[in-house]
């Protein structure tokens, strides 16, 4: 059924993977661009928010190593967040603030409950834009700020809610990227490669395209967002986007999802995987987030959690894992997900085995 969306020109191409146990089915249809070469199984996609669970897993590696603690204030590593202030009213002016009731913790970042994220306060969003630290949407164009300068500016923002009070997408991931790099003492991309990508055989995953000839073109609808030729992903970013900056392939990302399904596969501890894939939101927080997460869905660390766990990438990717029958489903396209037709969502969300 998915092939019809290629034939009708809805997407230039797509790769569908469904696995259960030791059996894996992969379908490859279409082209790497509407006017480009044929899509291949190892074609490179901008997997966008698939980056979030990978960075959450990197954080939990440091927890397993006892170099981080979930309930510890992040100001120990991110001193820019040592004295947060909070808007007196979530919809109020950015200058009307009160001190935060408690420090921001590591778990606040992992669960997106630090108090700041995709905001419906226009004055706060304008301040983020002025500072160059707006944290929502595809990382195009990428920021030219280095991590320390980015954090310096970010630290001047007020929180919209008290730490732990509300779920807000997805600023926590950006902060985790800086935190992981500082604790590891090496750039985020190097740490991910050393501790996750190389052990799992994810040879084509990183913040830069490993092979320009295999890079797909990204679209918003049918309009080009980022072409393969001249793509910003051909050069290393000044600020590795821990919320949406990774390039990957279907088999690479499948290796990551299998690691989670196998209780960490010897890479992560089973306790850390359980923490990542358990809903941490209160009923009130889930209700407030239902417009984003959907009904009966909560949030773990970098993943949505319900009967399944997984997430979507804004530039056209979708993933779910069903622990009950040990099924993994991954769909990669080049079309921004907010421009998908509703029927494509329905097909992609109910893969046939």
DRENLUM-172916 format. One record per residue (C-alpha): residue number from 1; residue in one letter; y negated, x, z. Coordinates in steps of 0.001 Angstrom, whole numbers, plus 524288, in hexadecimal, padded with zeros to 5 digits. Layout:
! residues N
SITE:NUM:a:Y:X:Z
...
! end
This chain:
! residues 353
SITE:1:x:80000:80000:80000
SITE:2:x:7F686:80B05:80325
SITE:3:x:7F7B1:81058:7F558
SITE:4:x:7F070:8046C:7F02F
SITE:5:x:7E400:8091C:7F6EA
SITE:6:x:7E495:81564:7EEAA
SITE:7:x:7E7A0:80DDD:7E237
SITE:8:x:7DC0E:804C4:7E4D6
SITE:9:x:7D2DB:81018:7E79C
SITE:10:x:7D072:80C56:7F5C3
SITE:11:x:7D426:81A2F:7F9A2
SITE:12:x:7D553:82639:7F11B
SITE:13:x:7E20F:829BB:7F79C
SITE:14:x:7E9E6:82859:80408
SITE:15:x:7F50A:82E7C:80B7D
SITE:16:x:7FD84:82619:81440
SITE:17:x:80716:82BC3:81E1E
SITE:18:x:8103D:82405:826D5
SITE:19:x:81A2E:82AE5:82F69
SITE:20:x:82476:82684:83907
SITE:21:x:82D5A:83028:83FA5
SITE:22:x:83168:83A90:835F6
SITE:23:x:82E39:83270:829F0
SITE:24:x:820FC:83325:82346
SITE:25:x:81C24:82B86:81785
SITE:26:x:81033:8306F:81014
SITE:27:x:8096D:82A14:80483
SITE:28:x:7FECC:830FB:7FC9D
SITE:29:x:7F6B2:82909:7F304
SITE:30:x:7EA8C:82B5A:7EAE3
SITE:31:x:7E13A:836A6:7E9C3
SITE:32:x:7D9AD:8400C:7F268
SITE:33:x:7CD50:83A2A:7EC82
SITE:34:x:7CB16:82EF0:7E310
SITE:35:x:7C8B3:838FD:7D85C
SITE:36:x:7D0FA:843A7:7DE70
SITE:37:x:7DEC9:8492C:7DE62
SITE:38:x:7EAC6:84216:7E348
SITE:39:x:7EBFC:840CE:7F1ED
SITE:40:x:7F6A2:84953:7F7EA
SITE:41:x:7FDE6:8482C:804B9
SITE:42:x:7F6B7:85430:809BF
SITE:43:x:7E92C:84FA8:80575
SITE:44:x:7DE90:851F5:80F92
SITE:45:x:7D779:84684:815E4
SITE:46:x:7CBCD:8459D:81EF2
SITE:47:x:7D339:83F15:82A04
SITE:48:x:7C6DB:83C27:831CA
SITE:49:x:7CA40:835C9:83EDB
SITE:50:x:7D83D:83AC7:83E84
SITE:51:x:7D0FE:84692:843F3
SITE:52:x:7CEEC:83F7A:850E2
SITE:53:x:7DD26:83F02:8558B
SITE:54:x:7DF25:84D19:8513A
SITE:55:x:7D392:851A1:85975
SITE:56:x:7D833:84917:864C1
SITE:57:x:7E56B:84FE0:863DB
SITE:58:x:7DE92:85D1D:863E4
SITE:59:x:7D792:85908:8704B
SITE:60:x:7E459:8552A:8769E
SITE:61:x:7EA35:86259:87312
SITE:62:x:7DFC6:8684F:87BC7
SITE:63:x:7E30D:85E64:88657
SITE:64:x:7F15D:8624F:8852D
SITE:65:x:7ECF2:87074:8864F
SITE:66:x:7E5A2:86C9F:892D9
SITE:67:x:7D8F0:87172:88D07
SITE:68:x:7D32B:863C2:88D7E
SITE:69:x:7D466:8585E:896E8
SITE:70:x:7D2B8:84A41:892C3
SITE:71:x:7CA76:84600:89E5D
SITE:72:x:7C1E5:85232:89EA4
SITE:73:x:7B384:8515E:89AA7
SITE:74:x:7B19C:8567B:88CDD
SITE:75:x:7A4D6:85CCA:8911B
SITE:76:x:7AD08:86859:895A3
SITE:77:x:7AEF3:86B5E:8871C
SITE:78:x:7A3EB:86367:88121
SITE:79:x:79850:86660:88A0D
SITE:80:x:78FAF:85ECC:88098
SITE:81:x:795AA:852A2:886EB
SITE:82:x:79399:85714:894F7
SITE:83:x:788E9:84D36:89832
SITE:84:x:78ACE:8410C:88FE2
SITE:85:x:78160:835BC:890A3
SITE:86:x:78471:827C9:88C99
SITE:87:x:77C26:81D29:8868A
SITE:88:x:777ED:8137A:890E2
SITE:89:x:77BDC:808E9:8872D
SITE:90:x:7856B:80B90:87BDF
SITE:91:x:77BAA:80561:8727F
SITE:92:x:76FC1:80B6F:878FD
SITE:93:x:76653:8164E:8751C
SITE:94:x:76B85:82432:87530
SITE:95:x:76169:828BE:87F18
SITE:96:x:76558:81E9D:8895E
SITE:97:x:770DB:82534:89017
SITE:98:x:777C3:826EE:89D09
SITE:99:x:780B2:83213:8A16F
SITE:100:x:78F0C:830BD:89E0F
SITE:101:x:79717:82B52:8A94B
SITE:102:x:7A162:835EF:8A795
SITE:103:x:7A448:841A9:89ED3
SITE:104:x:7AA75:84035:8916E
SITE:105:x:7B8CF:8442F:8921F
SITE:106:x:7C255:8494C:8880A
SITE:107:x:7C97A:83C4B:887F6
SITE:108:x:7BC91:83575:88523
SITE:109:x:7BBA8:83D69:8789C
SITE:110:x:7C9D6:83ADB:874DA
SITE:111:x:7C8C4:82C2C:87714
SITE:112:x:7BB2D:82AF2:870EF
SITE:113:x:7B586:8262D:87DDC
SITE:114:x:7AB7B:830D6:88025
SITE:115:x:7A08C:826D6:87E75
SITE:116:x:79BCD:82A78:870DD
SITE:117:x:7A103:82789:8635C
SITE:118:x:79E78:81EB3:857BF
SITE:119:x:792CC:81795:85D42
SITE:120:x:78CA7:80A52:85AA2
SITE:121:x:77FF9:80F3F:860CB
SITE:122:x:776F8:81241:8552C
SITE:123:x:76DFB:81B19:85D13
SITE:124:x:77979:82347:861BA
SITE:125:x:77F0D:8244E:853F9
SITE:126:x:771C9:82877:84EDB
SITE:127:x:77109:83331:8592E
SITE:128:x:77E8B:83806:8552E
SITE:129:x:77A54:83886:846FF
SITE:130:x:76DDA:83FDF:84A59
SITE:131:x:775AA:84A02:851E4
SITE:132:x:77FD3:84B3C:8471D
SITE:133:x:78B1C:847A6:85022
SITE:134:x:78EE4:83A14:84B53
SITE:135:x:79D92:839A0:84D81
SITE:136:x:7A290:82E07:845CD
SITE:137:x:7A71C:82D38:837BB
SITE:138:x:7AC7B:836CE:82DB8
SITE:139:x:7A7DF:844CB:83004
SITE:140:x:7A024:84496:82341
SITE:141:x:79715:84B6F:82296
SITE:142:x:79C36:85481:82D1A
SITE:143:x:792F4:8597B:8376D
SITE:144:x:78DA1:86739:835E2
SITE:145:x:78CAF:868D3:844A7
SITE:146:x:79595:87263:84BAD
SITE:147:x:79D34:86C9E:85736
SITE:148:x:79464:87233:861E7
SITE:149:x:787FE:86D2A:85B7B
SITE:150:x:78E70:8600F:858E6
SITE:151:x:7921B:85EFF:8674E
SITE:152:x:78491:86331:86BB7
SITE:153:x:77E85:857FB:86425
SITE:154:x:78917:84E4B:867AA
SITE:155:x:78742:8511C:87618
SITE:156:x:7796C:84B8F:8758A
SITE:157:x:77E6F:83DEA:87228
SITE:158:x:77FCD:83369:87C7B
SITE:159:x:78CC7:82C66:87DDE
SITE:160:x:78CE1:81E0C:87A4D
SITE:161:x:7968D:81A8C:8851D
SITE:162:x:79B0B:820A7:891C3
SITE:163:x:7A6B4:829F3:89038
SITE:164:x:7B362:82234:89044
SITE:165:x:7ACB2:81531:88E38
SITE:166:x:7AE42:8124E:87FAD
SITE:167:x:7B660:81664:873E1
SITE:168:x:7ADC6:81B97:868E5
SITE:169:x:7B27C:821FF:85C5A
SITE:170:x:7B33D:82DD2:85A33
SITE:171:x:7AA19:837F3:86006
SITE:172:x:7B46F:83CA8:86978
SITE:173:x:7BBC2:84362:85E6F
SITE:174:x:7AFE8:84B77:85A5B
SITE:175:x:7AE58:8502E:86843
SITE:176:x:7BCD7:85327:8698F
SITE:177:x:7BBF5:85C18:85DCB
SITE:178:x:7B17A:86452:8644C
SITE:179:x:7B879:86409:8715F
SITE:180:x:7C592:8686F:86BB6
SITE:181:x:7BF2E:873B1:86485
SITE:182:x:7B7F9:87850:870A8
SITE:183:x:7C3F5:877A3:87966
SITE:184:x:7CC8A:87E3D:86F34
SITE:185:x:7C24D:888A5:86C8B
SITE:186:x:7C3E2:8873B:85DDA
SITE:187:x:7BEDF:87E4F:85300
SITE:188:x:7C4EC:870CA:852EF
SITE:189:x:7CB5F:872AC:845AC
SITE:190:x:7D1FD:87F2B:84A18
SITE:191:x:7D728:878C6:8567A
SITE:192:x:7DC71:86D0A:84F03
SITE:193:x:7E307:87606:8452E
SITE:194:x:7E90C:87EB0:84F98
SITE:195:x:7EDA0:8743D:85922
SITE:196:x:7F069:8685A:8507E
SITE:197:x:7F066:86AA4:841D0
SITE:198:x:7F88A:8770B:84128
SITE:199:x:80300:872A7:84AFA
SITE:200:x:80479:865A3:843CE
SITE:201:x:80444:86B92:83630
SITE:202:x:7F782:864A6:832B5
SITE:203:x:7F3BC:86F42:82918
SITE:204:x:7E99D:8674B:821AB
SITE:205:x:7E1FB:8617B:82D0B
SITE:206:x:7D4B8:866C1:830E4
SITE:207:x:7C613:864D4:83012
SITE:208:x:7C5F3:86B34:82291
SITE:209:x:7CE51:867B4:816C7
SITE:210:x:7D992:8715C:815F7
SITE:211:x:7DA75:86FFD:80724
SITE:212:x:7CE9F:86ACD:7FF94
SITE:213:x:7D76A:866E5:7F42E
SITE:214:x:7DEB3:85D22:7FCCD
SITE:215:x:7D2AA:856C8:802ED
SITE:216:x:7D0B1:84877:7FFAA
SITE:217:x:7C397:841DB:7FD1D
SITE:218:x:7BE4A:838D8:807B9
SITE:219:x:7B83D:82BBA:8044D
SITE:220:x:7B071:820CD:80A84
SITE:221:x:7B5B9:81576:802C7
SITE:222:x:7B66B:81B66:7F54D
SITE:223:x:7AA42:823E3:7F700
SITE:224:x:7AC62:8325C:7F96A
SITE:225:x:7A968:83690:80750
SITE:226:x:7AE66:8449B:806B1
SITE:227:x:7B403:84A54:7FA2E
SITE:228:x:7BF21:853FD:7FA06
SITE:229:x:7B6E2:85D91:7F233
SITE:230:x:7ABC6:8622E:7FADE
SITE:231:x:7B0CD:85B0E:806E6
SITE:232:x:7AAEA:85ED0:813F5
SITE:233:x:7B8F1:86092:818BD
SITE:234:x:7BA50:86CC2:81064
SITE:235:x:7B26B:874D1:81A32
SITE:236:x:7B3DF:87608:828FD
SITE:237:x:7AB1B:86CC1:830BA
SITE:238:x:7A106:87209:83A71
SITE:239:x:7A53B:86738:843D3
SITE:240:x:7B3AB:86376:8428A
SITE:241:x:7B3B4:854A7:84359
SITE:242:x:7BDF6:85179:84D98
SITE:243:x:7BC6D:842F7:84ADA
SITE:244:x:7BEB6:842FC:83C3E
SITE:245:x:7BE12:8501C:83577
SITE:246:x:7CC20:853CF:83258
SITE:247:x:7D2E0:85503:8252D
SITE:248:x:7E18B:85284:824E8
SITE:249:x:7ED52:84E0B:81D16
SITE:250:x:7F6B2:842E4:81F76
SITE:251:x:801B8:84C04:82399
SITE:252:x:7F8FB:853EE:82C95
SITE:253:x:7F42C:847F0:833A1
SITE:254:x:801EC:84270:83423
SITE:255:x:80602:84EC4:83B66
SITE:256:x:7FB81:84C08:84583
SITE:257:x:7FF8E:83DD1:8473D
SITE:258:x:80DDE:8419C:84895
SITE:259:x:80A2A:84B24:8534E
SITE:260:x:80408:83FF3:85AF2
SITE:261:x:80FA7:83700:85895
SITE:262:x:818D7:841AB:85D58
SITE:263:x:811EE:84289:86A9D
SITE:264:x:80A71:84E8A:86689
SITE:265:x:81584:85572:85F79
SITE:266:x:8144A:86111:8689A
SITE:267:x:805FF:862BE:864E5
SITE:268:x:7FFB5:85907:86E31
SITE:269:x:80587:85490:87AF7
SITE:270:x:80B7C:846DE:87B10
SITE:271:x:801A9:84377:885B7
SITE:272:x:7F656:84700:87CCE
SITE:273:x:7FBDE:83F22:8717C
SITE:274:x:7FDAC:83382:87A89
SITE:275:x:7EF95:834BC:87EFE
SITE:276:x:7EAD6:83550:870EB
SITE:277:x:7F261:8292A:86CD3
SITE:278:x:7EFC2:820A1:878CB
SITE:279:x:7E4A0:816DF:87933
SITE:280:x:7DA6E:81B58:88321
SITE:281:x:7D09B:81057:88177
SITE:282:x:7CE2D:8056E:88B21
SITE:283:x:7CF46:7F749:88669
SITE:284:x:7C06E:7F65F:8865B
SITE:285:x:7BF1F:802C9:87E50
SITE:286:x:7C961:7FE21:87490
SITE:287:x:7C256:7F135:87322
SITE:288:x:7B572:7F818:87071
SITE:289:x:7BBF9:800DD:86654
SITE:290:x:7C3BA:7F63A:85F5F
SITE:291:x:7BA6B:7F60D:853CC
SITE:292:x:7BDD5:8044A:85135
SITE:293:x:7CBBB:805B8:8562E
SITE:294:x:7D0DD:7F833:85311
SITE:295:x:7D7B7:7EE4A:85BEE
SITE:296:x:7E1EA:7F2B7:865DB
SITE:297:x:7DE73:800E3:8632B
SITE:298:x:7D9D8:80B61:86C8D
SITE:299:x:7D726:819E2:86BE8
SITE:300:x:7DEC2:825D0:8700D
SITE:301:x:7DA02:8338A:86CFC
SITE:302:x:7D5B4:833CF:85EC4
SITE:303:x:7DE4B:8283A:85AED
SITE:304:x:7DE1F:81978:85BCB
SITE:305:x:7E940:813DC:863C4
SITE:306:x:7F025:806B3:86311
SITE:307:x:7FE17:803F3:85EC9
SITE:308:x:7FBAA:80FC7:85637
SITE:309:x:7F2DE:81B87:8576E
SITE:310:x:7EB35:8227A:84CD7
SITE:311:x:7DDF9:82212:84663
SITE:312:x:7D6AE:82179:8398B
SITE:313:x:7CE1E:82B30:8325D
SITE:314:x:7C146:8260D:82D3B
SITE:315:x:7C2C6:82CFE:82036
SITE:316:x:7CF04:82564:81CDC
SITE:317:x:7DAB3:82870:8258C
SITE:318:x:7E33A:8202B:82E7B
SITE:319:x:7EDF9:823CE:83824
SITE:320:x:7F686:81C95:841C2
SITE:321:x:80262:82029:849ED
SITE:322:x:80B60:815B3:84F88
SITE:323:x:812F1:81BD6:85ACB
SITE:324:x:81C4F:8105B:85C0E
SITE:325:x:822E9:81323:84F0A
SITE:326:x:81DB7:82103:84D84
SITE:327:x:816A8:81DE7:840D1
SITE:328:x:80B01:825BB:83BE8
SITE:329:x:80256:82097:83109
SITE:330:x:7F7AC:82895:82A57
SITE:331:x:7EF23:82487:81EEC
SITE:332:x:7E592:82DEF:8187F
SITE:333:x:7DB5A:82979:80EA8
SITE:334:x:7CE4F:82EF2:80A31
SITE:335:x:7C6C9:82226:80BDA
SITE:336:x:7BE83:8204E:81827
SITE:337:x:7C5E1:816FA:820D9
SITE:338:x:7BA6B:80DD0:82342
SITE:339:x:7BA80:80B07:81497
SITE:340:x:7C90C:807A7:813EE
SITE:341:x:7CC2E:7F9BB:80FA0
SITE:342:x:7D1D7:7F186:81AA2
SITE:343:x:7DECD:7F029:81392
SITE:344:x:7E064:7FEEE:8132A
SITE:345:x:7DEF2:7FF33:821E7
SITE:346:x:7E9A2:7F4E6:822F9
SITE:347:x:7F2E6:7FC79:81A33
SITE:348:x:7F038:80973:820DD
SITE:349:x:7F1A3:803E0:82E94
SITE:350:x:7FF36:7FE1A:82C38
SITE:351:x:80705:8089B:82523
SITE:352:x:81492:8048C:820AC
SITE:353:x:81FD5:80D5F:8243F
! end
